[in-house]
Amino acid sequence: MSNIIYIATSLDGYITDKNGSLDWLFATPNPDNDDFGFNDFMNRIDALVMGKNTFETVCAMDCEWPYSKPVFVLSNSLDEIPEEYKDKAQLMGYSPLKGAMSHVVSGLNKHGFENLYIDGGLTIQGFLKEDLIDEMILTRVPVILGGGTPLFSKLNEAQAFEHLETKVLLNALVKSRYVRKR
C-alpha cells in the first residue's frame, strides 16, 4: 500500500500561480505531446484522492476527463458531485484541514484501493502532516511564480526521503522521484 504524490511545481515551490491558474505548466513546448510517464504512473495506482479545488480545476479544463481510475474528492463544503461527473468521481466528506487523512486511507484500503494518487495542495499538505506520503514524483518547471498555492506547508517534524532518480524532460523540466525513509 502506498500514497503517492505526482505533481509539477515551479522553481519556488508553487503548484498554481497567484490567480490559481495552471497556464504556466504549458509554457514549455511539447511538440510530441509526451505524457512524461503519466500513463505508466496511472497504471501503478488504484484510485485518486483530491481536494475540492483540484477537482473543480480539472472539471473546468477544456479536455476529456483525464483519469481512468476512480476519483475520490475530499470536501466539507461540496454538497454533491455535479451531474456530468457523477460517473467519474465520488464525494468524501473529509477535509484536509481537519486532519482525517488516515481515516480516508484506511477506508479506501478496506475497499481494495491500496495505491493512491494524492493530488491538490491542501490534500497533499494534509497527508504530509499525518506522515502518510510514501513516494513523491515532482516535476520542476523552470519558472518562478512569486506566489500562489504552495506545494508544502509547515510540518511538526522533518520527513526524510530517499532520492531514486531524476530525469530531464524536453531539456527543460526536471522530474525527480523520492521514497519516504522510515
C-alpha positions in Angstrom: 0.0 0.0 0.0 1.3 3.4 -0.8 0.2 7.1 -1.1 2.0 8.9 -3.9 2.2 12.5 -5.0 2.7 13.1 -8.7 2.7 16.8 -9.3 4.5 19.7 -11.1 5.9 22.7 -9.2 7.5 26.0 -10.0 11.1 26.5 -9.0 9.9 28.4 -6.0 7.6 25.6 -4.9 4.1 26.7 -6.1 1.6 24.4 -7.8 -0.7 27.2 -9.0 0.1 30.9 -9.7 -1.3 33.9 -7.7 -4.6 33.6 -9.6 -5.0 29.9 -9.1 -4.1 29.3 -12.8 -2.1 26.4 -14.2 -1.3 28.1 -17.5 2.4 28.3 -16.6 2.6 24.4 -16.8 2.1 24.6 -20.6 4.7 27.2 -21.3 7.4 24.6 -22.3 6.8 23.4 -25.8 5.9 19.7 -26.1 5.7 19.1 -29.8 5.3 15.3 -29.5 2.7 15.6 -26.8 4.8 13.4 -24.5 3.0 12.4 -21.3 6.3 12.2 -19.4 5.4 8.9 -17.9 1.9 9.8 -16.6 0.2 6.8 -18.2 2.7 4.5 -16.7 2.2 6.1 -13.3 -1.6 5.7 -13.6 -1.1 2.0 -14.2 0.5 1.8 -10.8 -2.3 3.3 -8.8 -5.8 2.1 -7.9 -7.5 5.5 -7.2 -7.0 9.2 -6.9 -7.7 11.3 -3.8 -8.0 15.1 -4.4 -9.5 18.1 -2.8 -12.5 20.1 -4.0 -10.3 22.9 -5.5 -8.3 20.4 -7.6 -11.5 18.6 -8.7 -13.1 21.9 -9.8 -9.9 22.8 -11.7 -9.9 19.5 -13.5 -13.6 19.8 -14.3 -13.0 23.3 -15.8 -10.3 22.2 -18.1 -11.1 22.1 -21.8 -10.3 18.4 -22.3 -11.7 14.9 -21.8 -11.7 13.5 -18.3 -8.1 12.7 -17.7 -8.4 9.8 -15.3 -9.1 6.1 -15.9 -9.2 5.3 -12.2 -11.8 6.1 -9.5 -11.5 9.6 -8.1 -12.4 10.5 -4.5 -13.0 14.1 -3.8 -12.4 15.4 -0.2 -14.6 18.3 0.8 -16.6 19.6 3.7 -18.3 22.2 1.6 -19.3 20.5 -1.6 -22.8 19.0 -1.3 -22.6 16.7 -4.3 -20.6 15.9 -7.4 -22.0 17.8 -10.5 -24.3 15.5 -12.5 -21.9 15.3 -15.5 -19.1 13.9 -13.3 -21.1 11.5 -11.1 -19.8 8.5 -13.0 -16.2 9.8 -12.7 -15.9 10.9 -9.1 -17.2 10.2 -5.6 -17.5 12.8 -2.8 -16.0 12.0 0.6 -17.0 14.3 3.5 -13.4 14.8 4.8 -11.5 17.9 4.8 -7.7 18.1 4.8 -7.9 20.9 7.2 -9.4 18.7 9.9 -6.7 16.1 9.9 -8.6 13.0 9.0 -6.4 11.7 6.2 -5.6 8.4 8.0 -9.3 7.7 8.1 -9.5 8.4 4.4 -6.7 6.0 3.6 -8.0 3.2 5.9 -11.5 3.5 4.4 -10.2 3.3 0.8 -7.8 0.5 1.7 -10.7 -1.6 3.1 -12.4 -1.2 -0.3 -9.4 -2.5 -2.2 -7.8 0.8 -3.1 -4.3 0.3 -1.9 -2.1 2.5 -4.1 -3.4 6.1 -4.0 -2.5 9.1 -6.1 -2.8 12.1 -3.8 -3.4 15.4 -5.6 -4.1 19.0 -4.7 -2.3 21.5 -2.4 -4.3 21.2 0.8 -4.8 17.5 0.4 -1.1 16.9 -0.1 -0.3 19.1 2.9 -2.9 17.2 5.0 -1.3 13.8 4.0 2.2 15.1 4.8 1.1 16.5 8.2 -0.1 13.0 9.1 3.1 11.5 7.6 1.1 9.4 5.1 3.1 10.1 1.9 5.2 7.1 0.8 6.5 8.5 -2.5 6.8 11.8 -4.3 7.3 12.3 -8.1 7.9 16.0 -8.5 8.4 17.8 -11.9 10.1 21.2 -11.5 9.1 23.7 -14.2 11.7 26.4 -14.9 9.6 29.3 -13.8 9.5 31.4 -10.6 5.9 32.3 -9.9 6.5 34.5 -6.8 3.3 33.3 -5.1 0.3 31.1 -5.5 -0.6 27.8 -3.9 2.5 26.3 -2.2 3.1 22.5 -2.5 4.5 22.3 1.0 3.4 23.7 4.4 4.8 23.6 7.9 5.3 20.2 9.5 5.7 19.2 13.1 8.8 17.1 12.3 11.1 16.7 9.4 10.4 13.8 7.0 13.3 12.2 5.2 13.0 10.9 1.6 15.5 8.9 -0.4 16.2 10.1 -4.0 15.6 7.3 -6.5 16.0 9.0 -9.9 15.9 12.2 -11.8 15.2 12.8 -15.5 15.4 15.9 -17.6 12.4 16.2 -19.9 12.3 18.4 -23.0 15.7 19.8 -22.0 13.7 22.0 -19.5 11.7 20.1 -16.9 13.3 18.2 -14.1 11.4 15.1 -12.8 12.6 13.5 -9.6 11.3 10.5 -7.7 11.7 10.1 -3.9 10.5 7.5 -1.4 9.9 8.0 2.3 12.6 6.8 4.6 11.0 5.3 7.7 
